[in-house]
Amino acid sequence: MTSDSATGDPATGDSDTLERGVPIRAARRPRGGAPLALLLPAAVGLTFLVLPLIGLLVRAPWSAMPELLSGDAVWPALRLSLICATLATGLSLVFGVPLAWLLARTTFPGRRLARTLVTLPLVMPPVVGGVALLLVFGRNGLVGQWIYQQFGYSLPFTTAGVVVAEAFVAMPFLVLSVEGALRGSDARYEEAALTLGASRFTVFRRVTLPLIAPGVGAGAVLAWARALGEFGATITFAGNFPGTTQTMPLAVYLALQDNPDAAIAVSLVLLLVSLAVLFALRGRWTTGTH
């Protein structure tokens, strides 16, 4: 009779683990060079992804960069982008974390449909999302009509409209990240806290959140980066008014028509922000380890 144990050669790292009587050999990275049939398309794919970034760096007007970035439209757009992306991330945290907990920890009729609807903005064209927001929150929309009648306020084409549009496209990233963290965490700690008499909200606040804090942080950074780069839903729902709704991507689009060098300079700023996001997430998604 074989007992559950792990044996192997420590020098090679090869081990057999018996789980329920079934031997499982530890995964090893295969040795040898890459075959040409895989190496060539991989090299083409890498070139395809990297070459536009190299072109942006090569064609950048480095000598005129300070003058281009000191324009009247650049810093207001950057400030508005940072503020709106941060507020949109805050909305995503307030509403997205409870939604992720609901999808991961409870069972209710229509949960699969709810998860599908949550992920729909990931695959839906952002412009379509902007149109949908107009139909709901516009002055004659399903909800916007009531808001306008009661408070005399119209959400579209305002700074608050930018925040709503960015939150709509960014929240699914946070929800999926937090839901994955919840499913990967050990629920026995929460069950133990419940058996000791803690309420579900106390367990969520004192046990669950500390367990999934890395997933929440990574999801928040992804949501913030997605909100910062949002274009389609923002221009459709909030417009492109300098100082009010013109974010950095909209400034790039506008500058590309009149001043390509300014568009390149602003694009480099967004590229640096994207690199900073990847650096912040380097230990979670960019290396394949958690």
QUINORNOR-V902189 format. One record per residue. N is the residue number from 0. RES is the residue in one small letter. PHI is phi in whole degrees, 0 to 359 (* if undefined). Layout:
# QUINORNOR-V902189
N&RES&PHI, N&RES&PHI
This chain:
# QUINORNOR-V902189
0&m&*, 1&t&264, 2&s&265, 3&d&287, 4&s&205, 5&a&237, 6&t&232, 7&g&166, 8&d&266, 9&p&296, 10&a&290, 11&t&260, 12&g&79, 13&d&274, 14&s&216, 15&d&249, 16&t&247, 17&l&266, 18&e&236, 19&r&59, 20&g&81, 21&v&251, 22&p&290, 23&i&236, 24&r&276, 25&a&299, 26&a&290, 27&r&235, 28&r&286, 29&p&295, 30&r&266, 31&g&105, 32&g&283, 33&a&283, 34&p&292, 35&l&299, 36&a&295, 37&l&260, 38&l&293, 39&l&296, 40&p&295, 41&a&295, 42&a&295, 43&v&295, 44&g&297, 45&l&296, 46&t&297, 47&f&299, 48&l&279, 49&v&270, 50&l&301, 51&p&300, 52&l&293, 53&i&296, 54&g&300, 55&l&296, 56&l&288, 57&v&290, 58&r&274, 59&a&293, 60&p&279, 61&w&299, 62&s&293, 63&a&262, 64&m&300, 65&p&301, 66&e&292, 67&l&292, 68&l&280, 69&s&267, 70&g&295, 71&d&293, 72&a&268, 73&v&285, 74&w&291, 75&p&300, 76&a&293, 77&l&294, 78&r&298, 79&l&296, 80&s&297, 81&l&296, 82&i&294, 83&c&293, 84&a&296, 85&t&292, 86&l&294, 87&a&296, 88&t&294, 89&g&299, 90&l&298, 91&s&296, 92&l&292, 93&v&296, 94&f&259, 95&g&282, 96&v&295, 97&p&299, 98&l&295, 99&a&297, 100&w&298, 101&l&297, 102&l&288, 103&a&267, 104&r&247, 105&t&234, 106&t&236, 107&f&212, 108&p&300, 109&g&85, 110&r&296, 111&r&296, 112&l&294, 113&a&298, 114&r&295, 115&t&297, 116&l&293, 117&v&295, 118&t&276, 119&l&302, 120&p&298, 121&l&291, 122&v&252, 123&m&281, 124&p&303, 125&p&303, 126&v&297, 127&v&296, 128&g&299, 129&g&297, 130&v&296, 131&a&298, 132&l&297, 133&l&298, 134&l&291, 135&v&262, 136&f&254, 137&g&293, 138&r&300, 139&n&252, 140&g&281, 141&l&298, 142&v&258, 143&g&298, 144&q&297, 145&w&293, 146&i&298, 147&y&292, 148&q&292, 149&q&277, 150&f&239, 151&g&67, 152&y&241, 153&s&244, 154&l&285, 155&p&297, 156&f&61, 157&t&229, 158&t&298, 159&a&298, 160&g&295, 161&v&298, 162&v&298, 163&v&296, 164&a&297, 165&e&291, 166&a&295, 167&f&297, 168&v&271, 169&a&265, 170&m&301, 171&p&303, 172&f&298, 173&l&291, 174&v&298, 175&l&294, 176&s&295, 177&v&291, 178&e&298, 179&g&298, 180&a&294, 181&l&294, 182&r&290, 183&g&272, 184&s&275, 185&d&276, 186&a&285, 187&r&293, 188&y&296, 189&e&293, 190&e&296, 191&a&295, 192&a&295, 193&l&294, 194&t&293, 195&l&275, 196&g&101, 197&a&286, 198&s&286, 199&r&297, 200&f&292, 201&t&295, 202&v&297, 203&f&297, 204&r&284, 205&r&263, 206&v&244, 207&t&293, 208&l&301, 209&p&299, 210&l&292, 211&i&256, 212&a&305, 213&p&298, 214&g&293, 215&v&295, 216&g&297, 217&a&295, 218&g&296, 219&a&294, 220&v&294, 221&l&297, 222&a&297, 223&w&296, 224&a&294, 225&r&294, 226&a&294, 227&l&296, 228&g&264, 229&e&292, 230&f&232, 231&g&298, 232&a&294, 233&t&293, 234&i&290, 235&t&282, 236&f&268, 237&a&246, 238&g&80, 239&n&224, 240&f&254, 241&p&303, 242&g&84, 243&t&241, 244&t&228, 245&q&277, 246&t&271, 247&m&300, 248&p&301, 249&l&291, 250&a&295, 251&v&297, 252&y&298, 253&l&290, 254&a&291, 255&l&297, 256&q&279, 257&d&250, 258&n&219, 259&p&302, 260&d&296, 261&a&295, 262&a&296, 263&i&295, 264&a&297, 265&v&292, 266&s&297, 267&l&295, 268&v&297, 269&l&295, 270&l&296, 271&l&297, 272&v&296, 273&s&296, 274&l&296, 275&a&296, 276&v&295, 277&l&297, 278&f&296, 279&a&293, 280&l&258, 281&r&300, 282&g&272, 283&r&245, 284&w&242, 285&t&278, 286&t&247, 287&g&80, 288&t&242, 289&h&239
